[in-house]
Amino acid sequence: MTNSKQTDTDISIRRLIGLGVITRLITDTAVQFFFPFLPIIAEGLNTSNVTIGRLISLRSFMGMSSPLFGVLADRRGYRFVMRLGLLMAGLGYLGVGLSQTVWQAAVGMMLAGLGTFSFVPTLVAYLSSRLPYNRRGLGLGILEYAWAIAGIGGLFLMGLLIEATSWREPLLLLGGGLLIAAWVYGRLPARSHSEQIEQASRSSTMAPTRIIGWRQFLNLGENGRSAWFSIIANGLIMFAAMNFFINYGSWLQQDYGLGAVALGQVALLLGVADLVGSVLVSVASDRLGQRRSVIGGAALAGLCFLLLPWLNVALPPVLAGLLLARFGFEYAFVSNMALMSEQIPEQRGKMLTLGAAFALMGTTIAGLIGPLLLEQTGLASLTTLSGLCMILVATIIWQGVKEPTNN
């Protein structure tokens, strides 16, 4: 009887991970869609690349509200917020695809940002509530395959669709897919046994009022110090990586004369590095420990960033350094998600959405200062800042974050 129940649970988890990967393929393709096709979208809306870039920043900025959805998820359940996020994201991308003016597109991007960046961390929380911690790296690592696959295959298919139709059809397709996913997610179990336990814990500690003050909102309980260090590390990981990776195309074009086709090939290689990092998390991080995995990945990425100016003598060593840095970043980032997911299980939704908000903050700051650093001071300052930030991440995790003992 026990074996039968265990088999049913395993099948349920496998199906959930499979559904999560499929849904993430849609959301991650939508998130990345605007990067390679930005000039085409700008031309279609009769505006400039800079304006579309600001719309992308607006979408990221809306994701800063994700902790509020995390609180809602902790109170109303993960399934409710996942469906709400998918509904908003679907309507948002449909709105951008149907827009005739920049202002209409801006409204769509705001809605897409709210939905996308509330759905993704809540999905991680939902999956984490159903996976024991000693299998968390496996499940979340597989879930993160979607980001790499979206960059490798999803954007390629979107490019073919644009060539056959226009830039609007991919957004309509992606938005429609997210609306269908919102309906499908309504068929998921509302709560797992672990969620029921967490809800009981929350009910016994929360004040009767629905209004939460900032002090209560920022209070992450007895393990708060470790939890906050892991959240801060999440923001630093994204800042260090994006500070460099949003600028590597400009650098390679300037120093090595790479054109669009060659840069696309480099992007493909980086997507493969992302996939390798996620795969290794899924097969190795549970045995190594998530804390140790974050430290190792961050240290590797930091070292590679610091060495890039010394490798900048020919394209082959540069590419080797790029791929190792990207692999280290992905391995550290996915491992840290698993580490964050068990810091405060009774506030998992808020915890993971805070992590997402700090990651978006790091990305936003990187977008503001990274291009300026490269233009005014050169490659060395850019890579040194990213490298030192990754070394800081490894130090913070080593000194300040506890490895959960829940199995």
C-alpha positions as CSV (number, residue, x, y, z in Angstrom):
1,M,0.0,0.0,0.0
2,T,2.8,2.4,0.9
3,N,4.6,1.6,-2.4
4,S,1.4,2.4,-4.3
5,K,1.0,5.7,-2.6
6,Q,4.6,6.6,-3.2
7,T,4.2,5.7,-6.9
8,D,1.1,8.0,-7.2
9,T,3.1,10.8,-5.5
10,D,6.0,10.3,-7.9
11,I,3.8,10.4,-10.9
12,S,2.1,13.5,-9.7
13,I,5.4,15.3,-9.2
14,R,6.6,14.2,-12.6
15,R,3.5,15.5,-14.2
16,L,3.7,18.7,-12.3
17,I,7.4,19.2,-13.4
18,G,6.4,18.4,-17.0
19,L,3.6,20.9,-16.9
20,G,5.9,23.5,-15.3
21,V,8.5,23.0,-18.0
22,I,6.0,23.5,-20.8
23,T,4.5,26.6,-19.1
24,R,7.9,28.0,-18.5
25,L,8.8,27.4,-22.1
26,I,6.0,29.8,-23.0
27,T,6.8,32.4,-20.3
28,D,10.5,32.3,-20.9
29,T,10.2,32.6,-24.7
30,A,7.9,35.6,-24.1
31,V,10.4,37.2,-21.7
32,Q,13.3,36.7,-24.2
33,F,11.3,37.5,-27.3
34,F,12.0,41.2,-27.1
35,F,15.8,40.9,-27.0
36,P,16.7,39.7,-30.5
37,F,13.6,41.1,-32.3
38,L,13.6,44.5,-30.6
39,P,14.3,46.5,-33.9
40,I,11.5,44.7,-35.7
41,I,9.0,45.4,-32.9
42,A,10.2,49.1,-32.8
43,E,9.7,49.4,-36.5
44,G,6.2,47.8,-36.2
45,L,5.2,50.3,-33.6
46,N,6.8,53.2,-35.5
47,T,9.1,54.0,-32.6
48,S,12.8,53.7,-31.6
49,N,14.8,50.9,-30.2
50,V,15.4,53.0,-27.1
51,T,11.7,53.3,-26.5
52,I,11.1,49.5,-26.7
53,G,14.1,49.1,-24.4
54,R,12.3,51.3,-21.9
55,L,9.2,49.1,-22.2
56,I,11.3,46.1,-21.4
57,S,12.6,47.9,-18.3
58,L,9.0,48.8,-17.4
59,R,8.1,45.1,-17.5
60,S,11.0,44.3,-15.2
61,F,10.0,47.1,-12.9
62,M,6.5,45.7,-12.5
63,G,8.0,42.5,-11.3
64,M,9.3,44.3,-8.2
65,S,5.7,43.9,-6.9
66,S,6.0,40.1,-6.8
67,P,6.5,39.9,-3.0
68,L,3.0,41.2,-2.6
69,F,1.8,38.2,-4.7
70,G,4.0,36.0,-2.5
71,V,2.0,37.2,0.6
72,L,-1.2,36.5,-1.3
73,A,0.0,33.0,-2.3
74,D,0.9,32.2,1.4
75,R,-2.7,33.2,2.4
76,R,-4.8,32.1,-0.6
77,G,-2.7,29.3,-1.9
78,Y,-0.1,28.9,-4.7
79,R,-2.6,27.7,-7.3
80,F,-4.7,30.8,-7.0
81,V,-1.7,33.1,-7.6
82,M,-0.3,31.0,-10.4
83,R,-3.6,31.2,-12.3
84,L,-3.8,34.9,-11.7
85,G,-0.3,35.4,-12.9
86,L,-0.9,33.4,-16.1
87,L,-4.1,35.2,-16.8
88,M,-2.4,38.6,-16.4
89,A,0.6,37.6,-18.5
90,G,-1.5,36.1,-21.2
91,L,-3.7,39.3,-21.4
92,G,-0.6,41.4,-21.3
93,Y,1.2,39.8,-24.2
94,L,-2.0,39.7,-26.2
95,G,-2.3,43.4,-25.5
96,V,1.2,44.1,-26.8
97,G,0.5,42.0,-29.9
98,L,-2.7,43.9,-30.7
99,S,-1.4,47.4,-29.8
100,Q,-1.3,50.1,-32.3
101,T,0.6,52.7,-30.2
102,V,3.5,52.7,-27.7
103,W,1.1,53.6,-24.9
104,Q,-1.1,50.6,-25.6
105,A,2.0,48.4,-25.7
106,A,3.1,49.9,-22.4
107,V,-0.1,48.9,-20.7
108,G,0.4,45.4,-22.1
109,M,4.0,45.2,-20.9
110,M,3.0,46.3,-17.4
111,L,0.4,43.6,-17.2
112,A,2.8,41.0,-18.6
113,G,5.4,42.0,-16.0
114,L,3.0,41.7,-13.1
115,G,1.8,38.3,-14.3
116,T,5.1,36.7,-15.4
117,F,7.1,37.6,-12.4
118,S,4.4,36.6,-9.9
119,F,3.8,33.3,-11.7
120,V,7.4,32.0,-12.0
121,P,8.4,32.2,-8.3
122,T,5.0,31.0,-7.1
123,L,5.4,27.9,-9.4
124,V,8.8,27.3,-7.7
125,A,7.1,27.6,-4.3
126,Y,4.3,25.2,-5.4
127,L,6.7,22.6,-6.6
128,S,9.0,23.0,-3.6
129,S,6.0,22.4,-1.3
130,R,5.7,18.9,-2.9
131,L,9.3,18.0,-3.2
132,P,11.4,16.9,-0.2
133,Y,14.5,19.1,0.2
134,N,16.9,16.3,-0.7
135,R,15.2,16.2,-4.2
136,R,14.6,19.9,-4.6
137,G,17.7,20.5,-6.8
138,L,16.5,17.7,-9.1
139,G,13.1,19.2,-9.6
140,L,14.0,22.9,-9.8
141,G,17.0,22.1,-12.0
142,I,14.7,20.3,-14.5
143,L,12.3,23.2,-14.3
144,E,15.1,25.6,-15.3
145,Y,15.8,23.6,-18.5
146,A,13.0,25.7,-19.9
147,W,15.0,29.0,-19.9
148,A,17.8,27.5,-21.9
149,I,15.5,25.6,-24.3
150,A,13.5,28.8,-24.9
151,G,16.7,30.6,-25.8
152,I,17.9,27.9,-28.1
153,G,14.7,26.7,-29.8
154,G,11.8,28.9,-28.8
155,L,13.3,32.1,-30.2
156,F,14.3,30.3,-33.4
157,L,10.7,29.2,-33.9
158,M,9.5,32.7,-33.2
159,G,11.9,34.1,-35.8
160,L,10.4,31.7,-38.4
161,L,6.9,32.8,-37.5
162,I,7.9,36.4,-37.8
163,E,9.4,35.8,-41.2
164,A,6.2,34.0,-42.3
165,T,3.7,36.5,-40.8
166,S,4.7,39.5,-38.6
167,W,6.0,40.4,-35.2
168,R,2.5,40.4,-33.8
169,E,1.6,36.7,-34.3
170,P,4.2,35.3,-31.9
171,L,2.9,37.5,-29.1
172,L,-0.7,36.5,-29.9
173,L,0.4,32.8,-29.9
174,L,2.3,33.1,-26.6
175,G,-0.5,35.1,-24.9
176,G,-3.1,32.6,-26.0
177,G,-0.9,29.8,-24.7
178,L,-0.7,31.4,-21.3
179,L,-4.5,31.8,-21.1
180,I,-4.9,28.1,-21.9
181,A,-2.3,27.4,-19.2
182,A,-4.4,29.4,-16.7
183,W,-7.3,27.1,-17.3
184,V,-5.1,24.0,-17.1
185,Y,-3.7,25.1,-13.7
186,G,-7.2,25.2,-12.3
187,R,-7.2,21.4,-12.4
188,L,-4.1,21.1,-10.2
189,P,-4.6,20.1,-6.5
190,A,-5.0,23.2,-4.5
191,R,-2.9,22.2,-1.5
192,S,-0.4,19.5,-0.8
193,H,-0.1,18.0,2.7
194,S,3.0,20.2,3.4
195,E,1.0,23.3,2.3
196,Q,-1.7,22.4,4.8
197,I,0.9,22.2,7.5
198,E,2.4,25.5,6.4
199,Q,-1.1,27.1,6.3
200,A,-1.8,26.0,9.9
201,S,1.6,27.5,11.0
202,R,0.7,30.7,9.3
203,S,-2.7,30.9,10.8
204,S,-1.3,30.4,14.3
205,T,1.2,33.2,13.9
206,M,-0.5,35.8,11.7
207,A,-2.4,38.7,13.2
208,P,-6.2,38.7,12.6
209,T,-6.0,41.9,10.5
210,R,-5.3,41.6,6.8
211,I,-3.2,44.7,6.8
212,I,0.5,43.9,7.1
213,G,3.0,46.6,8.3
214,W,6.4,46.8,6.8
215,R,8.1,45.5,9.9
216,Q,5.9,42.4,9.9
217,F,6.3,42.0,6.1
218,L,10.1,42.0,6.3
219,N,10.1,39.7,9.3
220,L,11.2,36.3,8.0
221,G,11.1,34.5,11.4
222,E,13.7,32.7,13.4
223,N,15.8,31.9,10.4
224,G,15.5,35.4,9.0
225,R,19.2,36.2,8.9
226,S,20.0,33.2,6.8
227,A,16.9,33.8,4.6
228,W,17.7,37.5,4.0
229,F,21.3,36.6,3.1
230,S,20.1,34.1,0.5
231,I,17.7,36.8,-0.9
232,I,20.5,39.4,-1.1
233,A,22.8,36.8,-2.8
234,N,20.1,36.2,-5.4
235,G,20.1,39.9,-6.3
236,L,23.9,40.0,-6.5
237,I,24.1,37.0,-8.7
238,M,21.7,38.5,-11.2
239,F,23.5,41.9,-11.1
240,A,26.9,40.4,-11.6
241,A,25.7,38.3,-14.5
242,M,23.6,40.8,-16.3
243,N,26.1,43.6,-15.7
244,F,28.3,41.7,-18.1
245,F,26.0,39.6,-20.3
246,I,23.9,42.5,-21.6
247,N,27.1,44.0,-22.9
248,Y,29.0,41.1,-24.3
249,G,27.6,41.6,-27.8
250,S,28.9,45.2,-27.9
251,W,32.3,44.1,-26.7
252,L,32.7,41.2,-29.2
253,Q,31.5,43.4,-32.1
254,Q,33.9,46.1,-31.2
255,D,37.0,43.9,-30.5
256,Y,36.4,41.0,-32.9
257,G,34.1,42.5,-35.5
258,L,31.4,39.9,-35.0
259,G,28.3,40.5,-37.0
260,A,24.7,39.4,-36.4
261,V,25.1,35.8,-37.5
262,A,28.2,35.3,-35.4
263,L,26.6,36.9,-32.4
264,G,23.6,34.7,-32.8
265,Q,26.0,31.7,-32.8
266,V,27.6,32.9,-29.6
267,A,24.1,33.3,-28.1
268,L,23.3,29.7,-29.0
269,L,26.5,28.6,-27.2
270,L,25.5,30.5,-24.1
271,G,22.1,28.9,-24.2
272,V,23.8,25.5,-24.2
273,A,25.9,26.6,-21.2
274,D,22.7,27.5,-19.4
275,L,21.3,24.1,-20.2
276,V,24.4,22.3,-19.0
277,G,24.3,24.3,-15.8
278,S,20.6,23.4,-15.1
279,V,21.2,19.8,-16.0
280,L,24.1,19.5,-13.6
281,V,22.0,21.1,-10.8
282,S,19.3,18.5,-11.4
283,V,21.8,15.6,-11.2
284,A,24.4,16.7,-8.7
285,S,23.3,19.6,-6.4
286,D,21.2,17.4,-4.1
287,R,24.2,15.2,-3.3
288,L,26.6,18.1,-3.0
289,G,24.2,20.3,-1.1
290,Q,22.6,23.5,-2.4
291,R,24.7,25.8,-0.2
292,R,28.0,24.2,-1.4
293,S,26.7,24.3,-5.0
294,V,25.9,28.1,-4.9
295,I,29.4,28.7,-3.4
296,G,31.1,26.7,-6.1
297,G,29.1,28.1,-9.0
298,A,29.5,31.7,-7.9
299,A,33.3,31.2,-7.3
300,L,33.7,29.7,-10.8
301,A,31.8,32.6,-12.4
302,G,33.7,35.2,-10.4
303,L,37.0,33.8,-11.3
304,C,36.1,33.6,-15.0
305,F,34.9,37.2,-15.0
306,L,38.1,38.4,-13.4
307,L,40.2,36.5,-16.0
308,L,38.3,37.7,-19.1
309,P,40.6,40.7,-19.7
310,W,43.6,38.4,-19.6
311,L,41.9,36.0,-22.0
312,N,41.0,38.9,-24.4
313,V,43.8,38.1,-26.8
314,A,41.9,35.8,-29.3
315,L,38.4,34.7,-29.8
316,P,38.8,31.0,-28.7
317,P,40.0,31.7,-25.1
318,V,37.4,34.5,-24.8
319,L,34.6,32.1,-25.8
320,A,35.9,29.5,-23.3
321,G,35.8,32.1,-20.5
322,L,32.4,33.3,-21.5
323,L,30.9,29.7,-21.5
324,L,32.5,28.9,-18.1
325,A,31.2,32.1,-16.6
326,R,27.7,31.5,-18.0
327,F,27.7,27.9,-16.7
328,G,28.9,29.0,-13.2
329,F,26.2,31.7,-13.1
330,E,23.4,29.3,-14.1
331,Y,24.6,26.7,-11.6
332,A,24.7,29.2,-8.8
333,F,21.4,30.8,-9.6
334,V,19.4,27.6,-9.8
335,S,21.0,26.1,-6.7
336,N,20.2,29.3,-4.8
337,M,16.6,29.0,-5.7
338,A,16.5,25.5,-4.1
339,L,18.4,26.9,-1.1
340,M,15.9,29.8,-0.7
341,S,12.9,27.5,-1.1
342,E,13.5,25.9,2.3
343,Q,14.7,28.8,4.4
344,I,11.2,29.6,5.7
345,P,8.7,27.0,4.5
346,E,5.8,28.7,6.3
347,Q,6.4,31.8,4.2
348,R,7.7,30.1,1.1
349,G,5.6,32.2,-1.4
350,K,6.9,35.5,0.1
351,M,10.4,34.2,0.4
352,L,10.7,33.2,-3.3
353,T,9.0,36.3,-4.6
354,L,11.3,38.5,-2.5
355,G,14.2,36.6,-4.2
356,A,12.6,37.3,-7.6
357,A,12.2,41.0,-6.7
358,F,15.9,41.3,-5.7
359,A,16.9,39.5,-8.9
360,L,14.9,42.0,-11.0
361,M,16.4,44.9,-9.0
362,G,19.9,43.5,-9.8
363,T,19.0,43.3,-13.5
364,T,17.6,46.8,-13.5
365,I,20.7,48.3,-11.9
366,A,22.9,46.3,-14.2
367,G,21.1,47.7,-17.2
368,L,21.7,51.2,-16.0
369,I,25.4,51.1,-15.2
370,G,26.8,48.2,-17.3
371,P,26.7,49.9,-20.7
372,L,28.1,53.1,-19.2
373,L,31.0,51.2,-17.6
374,L,31.9,49.5,-20.8
375,E,31.7,52.7,-22.8
376,Q,33.6,55.0,-20.5
377,T,36.1,52.7,-18.8
378,G,36.4,49.6,-20.9
379,L,36.1,45.8,-20.4
380,A,38.3,45.4,-17.3
381,S,36.1,47.5,-15.0
382,L,33.0,45.7,-16.2
383,T,34.4,42.2,-15.6
384,T,36.1,43.2,-12.4
385,L,32.8,44.5,-10.9
386,S,31.0,41.3,-12.0
387,G,33.8,39.1,-10.7
388,L,34.0,40.7,-7.3
389,C,30.2,40.6,-6.9
390,M,30.2,36.8,-7.6
391,I,33.1,36.4,-5.0
392,L,30.9,38.4,-2.6
393,V,28.0,36.0,-3.3
394,A,30.2,33.0,-2.4
395,T,31.3,34.7,0.8
396,I,27.8,35.6,1.8
397,I,26.5,32.1,1.3
398,W,29.5,30.6,3.1
399,Q,29.3,32.9,6.1
400,G,25.6,33.8,6.4
401,V,23.3,31.1,5.0
402,K,22.4,27.8,6.6
403,E,21.7,24.6,4.7
404,P,18.2,23.4,5.6
405,T,18.1,20.0,7.2
406,N,14.5,19.1,6.1
407,N,14.5,15.8,4.1
